[in-house]
């Protein structure tokens, strides 16, 4: 009989496949990073730069002056003998009216007989063209027609003045027959040959709808060859003091509430002036009533004048408003701080009420006033008892205050930095530079301060 054999199954020892392990680890790592990518808060970075915030404080204002319109006493053909925007003294010859038209025809014929204008005449016409070119505004269509009329009137005036010298005998005869009438200025002033219906408007009779330029109609009087009795001939501006009424925003109105003077710039030629003003609120609108004591002659032909209010333009470090946040700190009297032995920093001595032991901890300072330092709530807690150096006096931490600031991320983690805002608009703020606890040029800050906390790591 054969011998029974006992068969024992051999259990193969467990063999760890290193390749599978590495694959699993890499797979888990990839899954973790994908999860982190889609769940973590992304922090955008902004580099602090030097800058200013330019305000657009340009407005179209309504010019009001002391204007006296002179009307025709009789009907006839009119000729002018004083250049536009010139000062007329008392009894200066300004115009003539010829009832029959004979003298007017002779002036016209003498003018047509002239082959060329004098150099001074051409220079004056060139000035009119140059002023129009500088002040051209496609939105003010009436200026185009006004320019054409001004050039035509300037040429006509130059020709009439030259022709008048050649017909002295005829004018004397017509005057004797009472058909030719000379008009002299009865009061001194600046002559302007246009009307627009605003001559009698004053700062007390102003209405907001008068600022509507679309309804504006400027009537050039020098383009009329014949007038009826009672028609306007010219006007005299008799006072160098004048006003410009400017519609402004509520923000500008409130900023100027405590002021009495403002610097303005005429955008037409860049001229700047300091002027006194008065604020008035009419219905829902806000207005500045500027009072000027000079430059009236320079702009006497303009009813609507574009000016810029040269308000203070703050410069400093420019940051986006989204970066600004608020953080609460403990206020601790300065006398409870001591200098750290191993650094130039400061710290406080914390007293244990139970044992009486005292522990020194270094603290980060975020701001200071005349009598207090601001420290983070993560470094001490409300109710912590502080021991005053070289004294038995104690102070219990509790008083808090909020600071405006941003999170500086230069070192890869978030550190709150206090800011002092000099000026702010809807998108950016100008903050003070060179402060002890604030920002510096080229600092990197979190673009959205609401997404960051103190000491957050920034990748």
Buried (B, 14 or more C-beta within 10 A) or exposed (E): EEEEEEEEEEEEEEEEEEEEEEEEEEEEEEEEEEEEEEEEEEBEEBEBEEBEBEBEBEBBBBBBBBBBBBEBEBBBBBBBBBEBBEBBEEEBBBBBBBBEBBBBEBBBEBBEEEEEBEEEBEEBBEEBEEBBEEBEEEEBEBBEEBBEBBBEBBBBBBBBBBBBEBBEEBBEEBBEEEBBBEBEBBEEBBBBBBBBEBBEBEEEEBEBEBBEBEEBEBBBBBBBEEBEEEBBBBBBBEEBEBBBBBBBEEEBBEBBEEEEEBEBBBBBEEEEBEBEBEBBEEEEEBBBBBBBEEBBBEBBBBBBBBBBBBBEEBBBBBBBEBBBBEBEBBBBBEBBBBEBEEEEEBBBBBBEEEEEEEEEEBBBBBBBEEEBBBBBBEBBEEEBBBBBBEEEEEBEBEEEEEBBBBBBBBEEBBBBBBBBBBBBEEEBBBBBBEBEBBBEEEBBBBBBBEBBEBEBEBE
